């Protein structure tokens, strides 16, 4: 994969002398050719069990209604579409 530094070093080998700023010159040549520096994507590792936080449990819908009206009878309905 090409990056600015590698392009600058390649230019040095082609012209047979050292460049003052390899990275800058390499960047200019990459841009002139319509390219961009290429770098591999970062590797992400899946989290281990030790680093995972436990999931919070969702509050029960009936508990909220029961709390504001303790003597009322609450029914919970659910439909699957």
N, C-alpha and C positions, 0 to 999 in steps of 0.2 A: 504494500500500500504506500502511496506517495503522500508525503507531508511537506511542508515548506522547507524544513531543514534538509530532507533528502533531495529535494529538487535543487536547493542551493549547492549541496555537495556535488551533485551530478554536473551542474554548470561549471563548478571549479575544475572538475576532471576534464570537461570538454575544452575549456579555454586555457588550461594549464597554469592558472595562477589562483591565488587565494582571494576570496571576496571578503569585504569588510563585514557585511551582515548577511550571512547565508539565509537565515529565516526570512528576512524582509525581501531579498531578491527572489527567493523561491516562491514566496507568496505572490509577488508581482507577476511572475511567469505563469503560475497556476491560474490567476485571474485573467491574464491576457489570453490564455487558451480556453477560457470559459469553464474552468474546473474549480474545484474546491478541495481543500485538504481532506483526505480520507482517513478516518480512524475507526477501529472496530467499536461496535456497540459495547457498553459496559456489561459485565456479567453480574447478574443479581442472583444471589443465593436464596433459596427459600428459607423462611424463618424456622428456627428450631423450636421444639416444644417449650423449652425453657424461656425463650424470649417472647412467646405469645401471651397476650393478656386474656384472661377469661372473659367470655361474652357476658354482657349484662342481660338479665332476664327482663322481658317486657312485662310491664304491670298488667295484671289481670283486669280486663274491662269491667267486670262485675264489681271488683273491689272499690272502684272509684264511685260508682253509683250507690253502692251499699254504705259507704262512709258518710255521704251527705244525707241519706235517708235510712237510718239503721233498722227501722221497723218495716220498711217496704220490701216486697218480694221482687227480686230481679231475675229476669230470664235473659239468656244470651242466645241469639240466633245467628246462624251462619249459613250461607248458600254457596254452592260451588257452581260456577258458570260453565 
